Amino acid sequence: MTLILPHIDRLTPYALGDLPPEGSGAIKLNQNESPYPPSPLVLEALRTLGEEELRRYPDARCAQLRAALSRLHGVKDEQVFCGNGSSEIISLVIKGFIGPNRRLALPDPSFSLYHTVAASYQASSIAVPTRSDFTVDTELLMNSGADTIVLVNPNAPTGHLLPLEEVERLVSRFPGLVVIDEAYIDFADPGATAIPLVDRYPNAIVVRTFSKAYALCGARVGYCVAAEPLIAALEKSKDIYNINAISRKLAVAALEDCEYTERTVALVKATRDTFIAELQSLGFDVIPSQTNFVLCTPPAGAGKPDARQWYRKLLERNIYVRHFEHPRLADKLRISIGTDEEMAAVTAVLRGLLA
């Protein structure tokens, strides 16, 4: 007799990027992390943690952080939910709004964690193919037969952004829940966020994270904005103390330094555009990116390595990028954007390997 539920036993875990050995000096460009440290205000908040913040239970409703986020986005506190990274919110959405024997649809390729979590709750997930250029076909999504649609926007791992008017068209026409995952929205063109839609459409939920633009991957803080009934349902579904006192304090401090965030995001975007131009000059085909990473196809031809070989050759040189086995991605590499110095080093290695 097995003690493990059959659907869990069959589950394939979500594949994470490789971690370089500690102290290896690797150029780590495989998990879309910020190349810059968090705001000095965050580091100061970390230094000034008191013993009581560790000894006492944290505020279960995360009121201070919710208030800061509601001010930032011009919504009510009751429209904001805070989670242990956006990954917890993804799990709670599927647990509370989809559940067993119902279906969610998302573009393919996209963030595969949604498929993994859906399977863990015995929900079905439908992979709706993107077009040949990897843009999202909203008509196919709406006609997929799903109860819920997930839209990662900008999409990962392609970097494509669906314009806001297309997002609204989808939300307004689809009768079920529409989850808009905006993990990378800070790196997109201004005005792209779907948060303004939540006041007009009670079926929209916008998911955000502190991991990317705020450089707080290790703190694990995410949030979402939606109509009050959806937020209330998430509150009922979560663990009691889902964000620890330390992470909450760091996230609040990060929000107090918008100027720093805007500056580091601008640096990443400038580096991204320079790196894309460099890749193209080397013969790489690069998908236009509105994120802090690029998805590119190495130049093909007799005697030239394929994407998997490129991945291994870079790894041998202590450069960590991502290679996916997905049929439409197997000939591509996803490379996170680091500092100017890191990207220059990567470009030099690529140029040397081509030579």
VOKEMAR-259798 format. One line per 5 residues: number of its first residue (from 1); their letters; for each residue x, y, z of C-alpha. Coordinates in pm, whole numbers, plus 50000, padded with zeros to 5 digits. Layout:
! residues N
NUM> a> X:Y:Z | ...
//
This chain:
! residues 355
1> mtlil> 50000:50000:50000 | 50134:50344:49913 | 50085:50637:50147 | 50112:50886:49862 | 49806:50998:49670
6> phidr> 49830:50864:49312 | 49807:51206:49145 | 50095:51335:49361 | 50300:51023:49295 | 50265:51086:48920
11> ltpya> 50354:51453:48945 | 50662:51588:48767 | 50815:51864:48984 | 50866:52211:48840 | 51217:52233:48694
16> lgdlp> 51434:52502:48852 | 51753:52653:48711 | 52082:52503:48827 | 52249:52662:49128 | 52621:52736:49091
21> pegsg> 52843:52610:49375 | 52883:52870:49648 | 53187:53091:49595 | 53234:52971:49236 | 53224:53323:49092
26> aikln> 52979:53209:48828 | 52785:53446:48606 | 52433:53337:48703 | 52183:53428:48434 | 51932:53143:48461
31> qnesp> 51662:53254:48708 | 51576:53610:48603 | 51700:53760:48928 | 51798:54123:48968 | 52166:54190:48898
36> yppsp> 52155:54472:49154 | 52115:54462:49532 | 51789:54568:49698 | 51738:54934:49791 | 51960:55071:50067
41> lvlea> 51638:55121:50265 | 51582:54745:50250 | 51932:54675:50377 | 51882:54928:50657 | 51553:54761:50753
46> lrtlg> 51737:54429:50769 | 52003:54576:50999 | 51744:54727:51236 | 51535:54415:51297 | 51448:54388:51665
51> eeelr> 51415:54082:51883 | 51041:54136:51924 | 50986:54103:51549 | 51135:53754:51576 | 50970:53659:51907
56> rypda> 50614:53764:51824 | 50381:53625:51559 | 50355:53856:51256 | 50037:54037:51156 | 49837:53767:50979
61> rcaql> 49663:54019:50750 | 49989:54195:50656 | 49810:54529:50704 | 50112:54757:50671 | 50227:54605:50342
66> raals> 49874:54593:50204 | 49828:54961:50284 | 50154:55050:50109 | 50053:54849:49801 | 49703:54997:49789
71> rlhgv> 49855:55347:49792 | 50097:55251:49515 | 49823:55117:49287 | 49535:55344:49386 | 49310:55062:49510
76> kdeqv> 49149:54976:49844 | 49334:54771:50105 | 49059:54510:50069 | 49158:54462:49705 | 49512:54351:49792
81> fcgng> 49631:54009:49909 | 49992:53936:50009 | 50149:53594:49974 | 50465:53394:50026 | 50591:53478:49679
86> sseii> 50361:53482:49378 | 50399:53102:49377 | 50181:53077:49689 | 49918:53295:49523 | 49923:53071:49215
91> slvik> 49864:52772:49443 | 49582:52945:49633 | 49410:53056:49312 | 49403:52699:49182 | 49304:52562:49523
96> gfigp> 49025:52815:49584 | 48890:52899:49238 | 48954:52593:49020 | 48999:52273:49221 | 48955:51912:49109
101> nrrla> 48806:51828:48771 | 48796:52186:48643 | 49019:52336:48375 | 49260:52623:48334 | 49412:52731:48005
106> lpdps> 49732:52919:47940 | 49941:52998:47636 | 50208:52751:47534 | 50491:52797:47597 | 50448:52987:47922
111> fslyh> 50529:52956:48294 | 50499:52581:48347 | 50452:52607:48724 | 50080:52657:48653 | 50062:52308:48499
116> tvaas> 50244:52155:48796 | 50025:52322:49057 | 49706:52241:48865 | 49802:51874:48861 | 49870:51883:49236
121> yqass> 49508:51992:49294 | 49372:51744:49035 | 49273:52024:48800 | 49328:51996:48425 | 49550:52241:48240
126> iavpt> 49519:52315:47872 | 49826:52431:47679 | 49700:52667:47408 | 49962:52712:47134 | 50097:53059:47072
131> rsdft> 50134:53176:46713 | 50445:53100:46509 | 50605:53422:46638 | 50509:53326:46997 | 50246:53599:47031
136> vdtel> 49935:53501:47231 | 49616:53410:47045 | 49337:53529:47276 | 49065:53378:47056 | 49214:53030:47103
141> lmnsg> 49233:53088:47477 | 48868:53194:47496 | 48757:52895:47290 | 48967:52639:47479 | 48680:52515:47695
146> adtiv> 48857:52618:48014 | 48694:52753:48330 | 48990:52985:48402 | 49244:53154:48177 | 49598:53234:48289
151> lvnpn> 49790:53502:48105 | 50155:53558:48200 | 50214:53910:48069 | 50486:53976:47964 | 50506:53606:47891
156> aptgh> 50781:53381:48020 | 50997:53246:47871 | 50927:53434:47546 | 50934:53796:47671 | 50632:53898:47460
161> llple> 50385:54156:47594 | 50015:54139:47509 | 49888:54499:47476 | 49650:54615:47748 | 49360:54658:47506
166> everl> 49394:54289:47411 | 49405:54190:47778 | 49088:54390:47844 | 48918:54237:47544 | 48992:53892:47685
171> vsrfp> 48875:53980:48037 | 48557:54148:47915 | 48451:53860:47689 | 48550:53557:47898 | 48291:53462:48163
176> glvvi> 48533:53286:48398 | 48830:53397:48605 | 49125:53555:48422 | 49458:53546:48607 | 49707:53804:48475
181> deayi> 50053:53721:48606 | 50265:54038:48586 | 50592:53912:48737 | 50790:54104:48471 | 50565:54404:48413
186> dfadp> 50813:54652:48561 | 51045:54586:48264 | 50769:54644:48006 | 50654:54961:47835 | 50480:55208:48071
191> gatai> 50106:55174:48109 | 50100:54800:48038 | 49969:54682:48375 | 49618:54539:48397 | 49563:54656:48756
196> plvdr> 49322:54934:48642 | 49094:54659:48506 | 49011:54508:48846 | 48765:54786:48933 | 48569:54724:48611
201> ypnai> 48590:54346:48585 | 48520:54128:48890 | 48669:53824:48711 | 49023:53970:48683 | 49304:53900:48927
206> vvrtf> 49649:54055:48874 | 49946:53878:49033 | 50274:54058:49109 | 50604:53977:49281 | 50885:54148:49471
211> skaya> 51136:53898:49329 | 51230:54072:49005 | 51231:54453:49003 | 51267:54482:49383 | 51552:54225:49408
216> lcgar> 51384:54028:49688 | 51382:53672:49549 | 51511:53537:49880 | 51245:53715:50087 | 50957:53543:49903
221> vgycv> 50692:53814:49883 | 50419:53836:49622 | 50079:54001:49604 | 49770:54025:49390 | 49505:54285:49321
226> aaepl> 49143:54189:49253 | 48781:54253:49346 | 48709:54226:49719 | 48522:53890:49705 | 48822:53722:49537
231> iaale> 49063:53868:49794 | 48837:53754:50079 | 48838:53401:49937 | 49218:53398:49922 | 49234:53514:50285
236> kskdi> 49020:53215:50386 | 49239:52972:50189 | 49587:53077:50304 | 49801:52958:50591 | 49760:53172:50904
241> ynina> 50099:53350:50897 | 50196:53319:50534 | 50448:53607:50529 | 50708:53627:50801 | 50783:53952:50985
246> isrkl> 51126:53993:50823 | 51005:53961:50463 | 50711:54192:50528 | 50939:54462:50670 | 51179:54436:50376
251> avaal> 50897:54462:50122 | 50757:54774:50290 | 51105:54931:50285 | 51141:54848:49914 | 50817:55031:49837
256> edcey> 50948:55339:50016 | 51228:55374:49761 | 51050:55384:49425 | 51326:55603:49282 | 51586:55330:49342
261> tertv> 51362:55066:49182 | 51296:55283:48879 | 51669:55349:48841 | 51774:54982:48855 | 51489:54878:48624
266> alvka> 51603:55141:48373 | 51958:55002:48393 | 51835:54649:48326 | 51627:54762:48028 | 51919:54955:47878
271> trdtf> 52152:54657:47925 | 51889:54426:47773 | 51859:54638:47459 | 52237:54658:47420 | 52271:54282:47467
276> iaelq> 51998:54211:47212 | 52186:54422:46956 | 52509:54234:47035 | 52338:53896:46996 | 52189:53999:46666
281> slgfd> 52529:54114:46542 | 52657:53762:46619 | 52380:53603:46413 | 52144:53509:46695 | 51772:53539:46633
286> vipsq> 51621:53722:46933 | 51254:53748:47025 | 51165:54108:47123 | 51165:54120:47503 | 50964:54327:47751
291> tnfvl> 51125:54148:48047 | 51461:54112:48222 | 51563:53819:48001 | 51594:53734:47632 | 51497:53419:47444
296> ctppa> 51729:53365:47150 | 51813:53109:46884 | 52185:53054:46817 | 52299:53073:46455 | 52254:52742:46275
301> gagkp> 52470:52581:46014 | 52716:52303:45945 | 52960:52254:46228 | 52785:52501:46459 | 52666:52383:46801
306> darqw> 52294:52348:46871 | 52128:52521:47165 | 52189:52230:47405 | 52559:52232:47314 | 52573:52609:47357
311> yrkll> 52422:52564:47703 | 52691:52309:47796 | 52975:52516:47654 | 52862:52819:47854 | 52830:52604:48166
316> erniy> 53187:52483:48117 | 53289:52850:48128 | 53095:52910:48452 | 52807:53092:48279 | 52462:52968:48379
321> vrhfe> 52171:53020:48136 | 51852:52817:48072 | 51780:52557:47810 | 51431:52404:47786 | 51332:52065:47641
326> hprla> 50994:52201:47527 | 50962:52114:47153 | 50929:52479:47048 | 51212:52595:47276 | 51472:52320:47233
331> dklri> 51665:52526:46975 | 51677:52831:47202 | 51848:52971:47511 | 51694:53198:47772 | 51948:53442:47914
336> sigtd> 51870:53666:48211 | 52002:54020:48203 | 52290:54086:48441 | 52513:54389:48483 | 52681:54552:48185
341> eemaa> 53005:54381:48285 | 52842:54037:48304 | 52670:54073:47968 | 52992:54197:47807 | 53167:53885:47941
346> vtavl> 52892:53662:47800 | 52912:53837:47462 | 53289:53788:47454 | 53250:53414:47526 | 52983:53376:47258
351> rglla> 53200:53561:47006 | 53494:53336:47094 | 53289:53018:47056 | 53163:53132:46716 | 53516:53207:46601
//
